[in-house]
Amino acid sequence: MSGTNGKKPPLRAEKRYGTATKRTKPAPNKVAKPKPKRQKTASAGGNGRIRGAFGALLRWIARLIWKVTSRTALVCALILGAAVVYTATTLPDVASLLDARTRGSVTLIDREGEIFAWRGDQYGGQITASSVSKHLKHAVVATEDKRFYRHFGISPRGVASAVRINLSEGRGPLSGHGGSTLTQQTAKLLCLGVPFDPETWDSEAAYEADCRRTTIWRKAKEAIYAMAMEARFSKDEILTIYLNRAYLGASARGFQAAAQRYFGIDAANLNPAQSAMLAGLLTAPTRLAPTNNLQRSQDRAATVVRLMYEQEYLTTAERDQAWENPATLSKAAEKRAGGYFADWVMDTAPSFLTRETTEDVFLYTTLDQRLQTAAEDAMKLIFETKVREGSLAQAAIVVMSSDGAVRAMVGGRETKVSGAFNRASMAMRQTGSAFKPFVYGAALDLGFTPNATVVDEPWCMDVPGSGEYCPKNYTKDFKGRVTLAQALAQSLNIPAIRVSESVGRENVGRVAEDFGIESDLAVGPAIALGTSESTLIEMTGAYAGILNGGQSVRPYGLTELRLQGDDAPLIGKEGGLGERVITEQAARSLTWMMHQVTETGTGQRAKLPDRQTAGKTGTTQAARDAWFIGFTADYVAGVWMGYDDNTPLTGVTGGGLPAEIWRETMVRVHEGLPARALPMDAPLKAVAPAPQAQERKKKRKLDDRAERVLIDVLRNLLDKN
C-alpha cells in the first residue's frame, strides 16, 4: 500500500447522496411491456364525477348525523343524569316508605283470644331484606327479577324481550309483559312518589289504578325514578321497600302480613314451599290467593320452586322436599270462620274505627269458633241430604247465649265469604207464627195461665177500613175449646187472634218491642199471626229474653275495641241484658208452653235426645218464609229458610227443614255439655168439670146476676121513698 506510509487507509462509508458515483450491479436486460392505453370517454368521466359527488354527500350526511346524534345523546344523557340526581335528592329515607297505607287494618279475635278474621289493609309490621327468611328473599328475586343485583334499575334486555313477546302474541309493545325490574316495580308501588290525596282522587282504587297505568311517558318517569332509587338506596333497601309494600291478596299488604294471614307465622320463619307460594302471588294476588283456591296457589308455587332451583337457590333435596310437601293454610286461614259474623260486628262498631279507620284496630268478639263450625256443618248436612239438587233456597242461623252474646252466625249457604248479603242480620222477613210467643207472653203477664181456655171455631170480625176479617188455621180445621198451651203447641191462628184481641193489640206490640223487635209492627188483628217483618237476629234475641226470665236482651258481638299498642279499650261491650218486659213467673210459664211445642206440637223435629228444648215454628203466607227459633238452658238458636226473591217454598214449613237444621246445630253445639233443666214452671193440672156441673155453674151465675139486679131495684125504690 504505497503512499500510505505503511498505514491502512481509514474505512469510509460511501456517500448516499451527492455527486459520488454509486457502484451498482448491472440489471438484467428486460423487455418492457407496453401498458394498454385507457381510452377516455365523455360518459365515463361524467359517471365518476357523479359517484364522487354522491359519496361526498353521503359522507357529509353521515358526519352531520353523527354530530347531531352524539350531541343530542350527550344532552339527553346530561338531562337524564340531572333528572336522576334531582329525583334521588327528593327521596325520603327508607323507613318512611315502608308503610304508606291510607287505611288501617282490623283484626278480629274470638272469645278464646284467637284471630279468626281480618278486614282493611292488613300490615304485619316492618321487615327488612336481612330479617326475612332467605328462602323468601330468593323466591322473590328468582320470580320477579333474576338480574336484580346486576342492573342499575332498568334492564334493556328485559324490556326488549317483553316487547318481542307482546308483539308475537298480537298485543301492543307495552301491553302485557312489561319487562320491569324489581326496582321499577317498587317505584310503581310507591306511585313514583306521588301520595294519595282524597281531594284529588275519587277513591283510593282510582289512585292505585292510575299508578298502574302503562304509557310511554309513565314508563320513562318510572325508569328515572327507578335509577334514582338505585342511586340513593342499596339493593337490599330497595328489596326491603318491596317486601313491605307488595299486595298479596286477602287484604294483606307486605310479606309479613301475608305470612301471618295464610300461615300464622312470621316472614322470618318461612320455609321454601311457603316462600314460593307467597312469591307466586305477586302476579295475580286475588286470583292466586290460597284462601280462594289452594290448589291453584300450590301449582304456581311449584313453578317458583323450579325457578329457585334453576337459579341455584335450592339444592335438589330442598326442591324435592318443597314439591312433595307444598304449603298449606293455617287452621284460622283454612276455616275462614265467621265471615258473616265479622261483617256484622264491623257494622255494629263506629265506621271511623272499622271500615274507614286509619289506625290498626283489634276487635275482641263473642264468636265461638266451635259453635260456628257446628252451625255451618249442620246447614251443609241438611242441604246435601234433604234439599233437592239445584235448589236456590237459602237459610240463615244465629246461635247466642241467653244474655245476647252471639256465638255463631251463618248468613247463607255459602259460608266462606266476606262482604256478602247477610240473611241473618239484613233480611227483613215476615215472622209468621214465630211471633205468637209474644201474644201469649202478654196474656201471661196480665194474669192468664197456660191452662186458660179459648175457643177455636169459625170466627169473623169487622176491621175498620178493611171490612170483615175471617182468620183460618193452617190445617183448615177447628179444635174447639183449647188451653193456651195447646193453642201455642198446635200453632192455632184463631185462638192467637182471640187472645191478642182480649189482652189488647197494643200490649202485644209493647211486649214484642220491649223484647227487641225494632221494626215497625203491623196494625190490625193479623199482628198476632206475624205479618210484621223482622230479622233473624232480632227474633233470636227476643227469644233469649224469654229464656233469661223475661228480661230484654240486646244481641252483641263486640266486647272490646282497642287500637294497636294501647292497653286500655277504646270501646267496651254494647249489648246484653236490659229492662224487664214480663214477670219472671210469666216467662217461666211461657217457657213451659214453648217446651210443649217441641214435645207434642209442631216443633217435634227439633226435639233433642238428651235435654229439654223449647221453641216455636213459623210459616208465613204461601210458605215464603219458614222459621224455627228455640232454646235450651244453655243456648238460643234461630233458623230461617226461604228464597231471596220471595218465591214460595215447596213442601217446607217451620216444623220441617228449619227445625231439622236447628236440631243438627244444637246437637253439635251441646256436644260435651251436661244437660240442664229449662227454667220453667208447669201449671197445676185443672180438672175439667162435668157437663152437668157446667150447666149448674152457668145457672148459678145467672141466678146471682138476677139477684143482684133485684137488689139494685129495691135499693132505688127505698132511696126514692
Solvent accessible surface area in square Angstrom, and as a share of the most:
residue,aa,sasa,rsa
1,M,181,0.81
2,S,115,0.74
3,G,79,0.76
4,T,40,0.23
5,N,142,0.73
6,G,76,0.73
7,K,145,0.62
8,K,183,0.77
9,P,72,0.45
10,P,90,0.57
11,L,181,0.90
12,R,190,0.69
13,A,99,0.77
14,E,120,0.54
15,K,147,0.62
16,R,185,0.68
17,Y,184,0.70
18,G,69,0.66
19,T,143,0.83
20,A,52,0.41
21,T,126,0.73
22,K,120,0.51
23,R,221,0.81
24,T,108,0.63
25,K,184,0.78
26,P,120,0.76
27,A,86,0.66
28,P,103,0.65
29,N,158,0.81
30,K,175,0.74
31,V,144,0.83
32,A,92,0.72
33,K,179,0.76
34,P,125,0.79
35,K,179,0.76
36,P,127,0.80
37,K,189,0.80
38,R,220,0.80
39,Q,162,0.72
40,K,190,0.80
41,T,79,0.46
42,A,97,0.75
43,S,82,0.53
44,A,62,0.48
45,G,33,0.32
46,G,20,0.19
47,N,76,0.39
48,G,33,0.31
49,R,173,0.63
50,I,118,0.60
51,R,163,0.59
52,G,41,0.40
53,A,67,0.52
54,F,119,0.50
55,G,18,0.18
56,A,47,0.36
57,L,90,0.45
58,L,90,0.45
59,R,139,0.51
60,W,135,0.48
61,I,64,0.32
62,A,59,0.46
63,R,126,0.46
64,L,78,0.39
65,I,102,0.52
66,W,176,0.62
67,K,99,0.42
68,V,84,0.48
69,T,72,0.42
70,S,34,0.22
71,R,144,0.52
72,T,70,0.40
73,A,55,0.42
74,L,108,0.54
75,V,78,0.45
76,C,71,0.42
77,A,59,0.46
78,L,116,0.58
79,I,110,0.56
80,L,74,0.37
81,G,32,0.31
82,A,63,0.49
83,A,30,0.23
84,V,18,0.10
85,V,95,0.55
86,Y,152,0.58
87,T,23,0.13
88,A,11,0.09
89,T,96,0.56
90,T,77,0.45
91,L,8,0.04
92,P,59,0.37
93,D,83,0.43
94,V,26,0.15
95,A,63,0.49
96,S,67,0.43
97,L,19,0.09
98,L,9,0.04
99,D,52,0.27
100,A,59,0.46
101,R,55,0.20
102,T,45,0.26
103,R,99,0.36
104,G,2,0.02
105,S,4,0.03
106,V,0,0.00
107,T,3,0.02
108,L,0,0.00
109,I,13,0.07
110,D,7,0.04
111,R,106,0.39
112,E,127,0.57
113,G,51,0.49
114,E,107,0.48
115,I,65,0.33
116,F,4,0.01
117,A,8,0.06
118,W,24,0.09
119,R,33,0.12
120,G,16,0.15
121,D,8,0.04
122,Q,16,0.07
123,Y,25,0.10
124,G,23,0.22
125,G,27,0.26
126,Q,114,0.51
127,I,15,0.08
128,T,58,0.34
129,A,3,0.03
130,S,100,0.64
131,S,60,0.39
132,V,12,0.07
133,S,11,0.07
134,K,126,0.54
135,H,28,0.13
136,L,0,0.00
137,K,40,0.17
138,H,45,0.20
139,A,0,0.00
140,V,0,0.00
141,V,3,0.02
142,A,6,0.05
143,T,25,0.15
144,E,37,0.17
145,D,15,0.08
146,K,111,0.47
147,R,61,0.22
148,F,1,0.00
149,Y,102,0.39
150,R,176,0.64
151,H,21,0.09
152,F,113,0.47
153,G,0,0.00
154,I,35,0.18
155,S,10,0.06
156,P,90,0.56
157,R,163,0.59
158,G,16,0.16
159,V,59,0.34
160,A,64,0.50
161,S,40,0.26
162,A,6,0.05
163,V,41,0.23
164,R,152,0.56
165,I,50,0.26
166,N,0,0.00
167,L,103,0.51
168,S,87,0.56
169,E,92,0.41
170,G,70,0.68
171,R,90,0.33
172,G,31,0.30
173,P,69,0.43
174,L,55,0.27
175,S,53,0.34
176,G,61,0.59
177,H,90,0.40
178,G,33,0.32
179,G,23,0.22
180,S,26,0.17
181,T,2,0.01
182,L,1,0.01
183,T,0,0.00
184,Q,7,0.03
185,Q,40,0.18
186,T,0,0.00
187,A,0,0.00
188,K,53,0.22
189,L,40,0.20
190,L,11,0.05
191,C,8,0.05
192,L,25,0.13
193,G,46,0.44
194,V,84,0.48
195,P,104,0.65
196,F,48,0.20
197,D,59,0.30
198,P,98,0.61
199,E,165,0.74
200,T,95,0.55
201,W,66,0.23
202,D,147,0.76
203,S,51,0.33
204,E,38,0.17
205,A,72,0.56
206,A,40,0.31
207,Y,24,0.09
208,E,40,0.18
209,A,62,0.48
210,D,34,0.17
211,C,4,0.03
212,R,113,0.41
213,R,117,0.43
214,T,60,0.35
215,T,53,0.31
216,I,137,0.69
217,W,178,0.63
218,R,27,0.10
219,K,36,0.15
220,A,43,0.33
221,K,77,0.32
222,E,5,0.02
223,A,19,0.15
224,I,43,0.22
225,Y,18,0.07
226,A,0,0.00
227,M,28,0.12
228,A,0,0.00
229,M,0,0.00
230,E,34,0.15
231,A,73,0.57
232,R,105,0.38
233,F,15,0.06
234,S,58,0.38
235,K,39,0.17
236,D,54,0.28
237,E,68,0.30
238,I,1,0.00
239,L,1,0.00
240,T,9,0.05
241,I,0,0.00
242,Y,7,0.03
243,L,0,0.00
244,N,3,0.01
245,R,43,0.16
246,A,3,0.02
247,Y,61,0.23
248,L,0,0.00
249,G,0,0.00
250,A,32,0.25
251,S,35,0.23
252,A,0,0.00
253,R,42,0.15
254,G,2,0.02
255,F,0,0.00
256,Q,21,0.09
257,A,1,0.01
258,A,0,0.00
259,A,0,0.00
260,Q,58,0.26
261,R,27,0.10
262,Y,0,0.00
263,F,16,0.07
264,G,53,0.51
265,I,53,0.27
266,D,63,0.33
267,A,0,0.00
268,A,57,0.44
269,N,101,0.52
270,L,5,0.02
271,N,68,0.35
272,P,24,0.15
273,A,8,0.06
274,Q,30,0.14
275,S,0,0.00
276,A,0,0.00
277,M,1,0.00
278,L,0,0.00
279,A,0,0.00
280,G,0,0.00
281,L,1,0.01
282,L,28,0.14
283,T,84,0.49
284,A,25,0.20
285,P,32,0.20
286,T,86,0.50
287,R,136,0.50
288,L,8,0.04
289,A,1,0.01
290,P,3,0.02
291,T,16,0.09
292,N,82,0.42
293,N,56,0.29
294,L,60,0.30
295,Q,112,0.50
296,R,89,0.33
297,S,1,0.01
298,Q,26,0.12
299,D,80,0.42
300,R,57,0.21
301,A,8,0.06
302,A,41,0.32
303,T,45,0.26
304,V,0,0.00
305,V,2,0.01
306,R,98,0.36
307,L,42,0.21
308,M,0,0.00
309,Y,72,0.28
310,E,99,0.44
311,Q,48,0.21
312,E,154,0.69
313,Y,65,0.25
314,L,8,0.04
315,T,80,0.46
316,T,67,0.39
317,A,75,0.58
318,E,62,0.28
319,R,48,0.18
320,D,47,0.25
321,Q,108,0.48
322,A,7,0.06
323,W,103,0.36
324,E,128,0.57
325,N,80,0.41
326,P,58,0.36
327,A,7,0.06
328,T,83,0.48
329,L,27,0.13
330,S,26,0.17
331,K,165,0.70
332,A,30,0.23
333,A,0,0.00
334,E,113,0.51
335,K,83,0.35
336,R,62,0.23
337,A,4,0.03
338,G,0,0.00
339,G,7,0.06
340,Y,6,0.02
341,F,0,0.00
342,A,0,0.00
343,D,7,0.04
344,W,28,0.10
345,V,0,0.00
346,M,5,0.02
347,D,80,0.42
348,T,67,0.39
349,A,8,0.06
350,P,49,0.31
351,S,57,0.37
352,F,132,0.55
353,L,14,0.07
354,T,3,0.02
355,R,102,0.37
356,E,115,0.51
357,T,3,0.02
358,T,104,0.61
359,E,86,0.39
360,D,27,0.14
361,V,1,0.01
362,F,50,0.21
363,L,0,0.00
364,Y,67,0.25
365,T,4,0.03
366,T,3,0.02
367,L,0,0.00
368,D,18,0.09
369,Q,24,0.11
370,R,111,0.41
371,L,0,0.00
372,Q,3,0.01
373,T,52,0.30
374,A,6,0.05
375,A,0,0.00
376,E,23,0.10
377,D,63,0.33
378,A,0,0.00
379,M,3,0.01
380,K,125,0.53
381,L,64,0.32
382,I,4,0.02
383,F,18,0.07
384,E,116,0.52
385,T,87,0.51
386,K,112,0.47
387,V,22,0.13
388,R,163,0.59
389,E,175,0.78
390,G,63,0.61
391,S,8,0.05
392,L,142,0.71
393,A,3,0.02
394,Q,30,0.13
395,A,0,0.00
396,A,0,0.00
397,I,0,0.00
398,V,0,0.00
399,V,0,0.00
400,M,0,0.00
401,S,18,0.11
402,S,34,0.22
403,D,47,0.24
404,G,0,0.00
405,A,0,0.00
406,V,0,0.00
407,R,31,0.11
408,A,0,0.00
409,M,0,0.00
410,V,1,0.00
411,G,0,0.00
412,G,0,0.00
413,R,85,0.31
414,E,124,0.55
415,T,26,0.15
416,K,94,0.40
417,V,32,0.19
418,S,67,0.43
419,G,67,0.64
420,A,36,0.28
421,F,98,0.41
422,N,2,0.01
423,R,28,0.10
424,A,0,0.00
425,S,27,0.17
426,M,92,0.41
427,A,10,0.08
428,M,83,0.37
429,R,23,0.08
430,Q,65,0.29
431,T,2,0.01
432,G,2,0.02
433,S,14,0.09
434,A,0,0.00
435,F,2,0.01
436,K,1,0.00
437,P,0,0.00
438,F,1,0.00
439,V,0,0.00
440,Y,0,0.00
441,G,0,0.00
442,A,1,0.01
443,A,0,0.00
444,L,12,0.06
445,D,38,0.20
446,L,101,0.50
447,G,59,0.57
448,F,82,0.34
449,T,69,0.40
450,P,6,0.04
451,N,43,0.22
452,A,27,0.21
453,T,70,0.40
454,V,17,0.10
455,V,35,0.20
456,D,1,0.00
457,E,72,0.33
458,P,95,0.60
459,W,59,0.21
460,C,60,0.36
461,M,36,0.16
462,D,116,0.60
463,V,20,0.11
464,P,128,0.80
465,G,93,0.90
466,S,91,0.58
467,G,39,0.37
468,E,121,0.54
469,Y,57,0.22
470,C,49,0.29
471,P,9,0.06
472,K,123,0.52
473,N,4,0.02
474,Y,147,0.56
475,T,86,0.50
476,K,146,0.62
477,D,59,0.30
478,F,86,0.36
479,K,95,0.40
480,G,29,0.27
481,R,156,0.57
482,V,14,0.08
483,T,28,0.16
484,L,3,0.01
485,A,7,0.06
486,Q,94,0.42
487,A,0,0.00
488,L,0,0.00
489,A,4,0.03
490,Q,79,0.35
491,S,17,0.11
492,L,5,0.03
493,N,25,0.13
494,I,0,0.00
495,P,0,0.00
496,A,0,0.00
497,I,0,0.00
498,R,59,0.21
499,V,8,0.05
500,S,0,0.00
501,E,56,0.25
502,S,81,0.52
503,V,10,0.06
504,G,14,0.13
505,R,77,0.28
506,E,127,0.57
507,N,41,0.21
508,V,0,0.00
509,G,9,0.09
510,R,93,0.34
511,V,0,0.00
512,A,0,0.00
513,E,96,0.43
514,D,64,0.33
515,F,1,0.00
516,G,24,0.23
517,I,3,0.01
518,E,144,0.65
519,S,20,0.13
520,D,135,0.70
521,L,32,0.16
522,A,33,0.25
523,V,143,0.82
524,G,13,0.13
525,P,6,0.04
526,A,25,0.20
527,I,9,0.04
528,A,0,0.00
529,L,35,0.18
530,G,1,0.01
531,T,50,0.29
532,S,6,0.04
533,E,78,0.35
534,S,1,0.00
535,T,10,0.06
536,L,2,0.01
537,I,15,0.08
538,E,30,0.13
539,M,0,0.00
540,T,0,0.00
541,G,1,0.01
542,A,0,0.00
543,Y,0,0.00
544,A,0,0.00
545,G,0,0.00
546,I,1,0.01
547,L,8,0.04
548,N,40,0.21
549,G,12,0.12
550,G,0,0.00
551,Q,53,0.24
552,S,15,0.10
553,V,6,0.04
554,R,150,0.55
555,P,33,0.21
556,Y,18,0.07
557,G,2,0.02
558,L,12,0.06
559,T,44,0.25
560,E,49,0.22
561,L,0,0.00
562,R,68,0.25
563,L,37,0.18
564,Q,106,0.47
565,G,78,0.75
566,D,72,0.37
567,D,128,0.67
568,A,73,0.57
569,P,62,0.39
570,L,98,0.49
571,I,29,0.15
572,G,36,0.34
573,K,111,0.47
574,E,96,0.43
575,G,26,0.25
576,G,4,0.04
577,L,98,0.49
578,G,34,0.33
579,E,142,0.64
580,R,124,0.45
581,V,11,0.07
582,I,2,0.01
583,T,69,0.40
584,E,95,0.43
585,Q,101,0.45
586,A,5,0.04
587,A,1,0.01
588,R,69,0.25
589,S,11,0.07
590,L,1,0.00
591,T,0,0.00
592,W,47,0.16
593,M,0,0.00
594,M,0,0.00
595,H,19,0.08
596,Q,33,0.15
597,V,0,0.00
598,T,0,0.00
599,E,54,0.24
600,T,85,0.49
601,G,8,0.07
602,T,55,0.32
603,G,0,0.00
604,Q,96,0.43
605,R,135,0.49
606,A,0,0.00
607,K,90,0.38
608,L,7,0.03
609,P,106,0.66
610,D,84,0.44
611,R,27,0.10
612,Q,63,0.28
613,T,1,0.00
614,A,0,0.00
615,G,0,0.00
616,K,0,0.00
617,T,7,0.04
618,G,1,0.01
619,T,33,0.19
620,T,12,0.07
621,Q,153,0.68
622,A,55,0.42
623,A,20,0.16
624,R,92,0.34
625,D,6,0.03
626,A,0,0.00
627,W,2,0.01
628,F,0,0.00
629,I,0,0.00
630,G,0,0.00
631,F,0,0.00
632,T,2,0.01
633,A,13,0.10
634,D,34,0.18
635,Y,26,0.10
636,V,0,0.00
637,A,0,0.00
638,G,0,0.00
639,V,0,0.00
640,W,4,0.01
641,M,3,0.01
642,G,0,0.00
643,Y,30,0.11
644,D,77,0.40
645,D,108,0.56
646,N,74,0.38
647,T,59,0.34
648,P,59,0.37
649,L,13,0.06
650,T,123,0.71
651,G,84,0.80
652,V,16,0.09
653,T,45,0.26
654,G,0,0.00
655,G,12,0.12
656,G,8,0.08
657,L,24,0.12
658,P,0,0.00
659,A,0,0.00
660,E,21,0.09
661,I,0,0.00
662,W,0,0.00
663,R,77,0.28
664,E,37,0.16
665,T,0,0.00
666,M,0,0.00
667,V,61,0.35
668,R,66,0.24
669,V,0,0.00
670,H,7,0.03
671,E,130,0.58
672,G,79,0.76
673,L,63,0.31
674,P,102,0.64
675,A,61,0.47
676,R,130,0.47
677,A,78,0.60
678,L,9,0.05
679,P,45,0.28
680,M,35,0.15
681,D,47,0.25
682,A,69,0.54
683,P,32,0.20
684,L,165,0.82
685,K,195,0.83
686,A,82,0.63
687,V,142,0.81
688,A,88,0.68
689,P,74,0.46
690,A,53,0.41
691,P,97,0.61
692,Q,115,0.51
693,A,32,0.25
694,Q,91,0.40
695,E,114,0.51
696,R,145,0.53
697,K,109,0.46
698,K,125,0.53
699,K,127,0.54
700,R,135,0.49
701,K,124,0.52
702,L,102,0.51
703,D,72,0.37
704,D,61,0.32
705,R,154,0.56
706,A,62,0.48
707,E,101,0.45
708,R,142,0.52
709,V,85,0.49
710,L,106,0.53
711,I,68,0.35
712,D,75,0.39
713,V,73,0.42
714,L,93,0.46
715,R,148,0.54
716,N,85,0.43
717,L,93,0.46
718,L,130,0.65
719,D,118,0.61
720,K,168,0.71
721,N,157,0.81
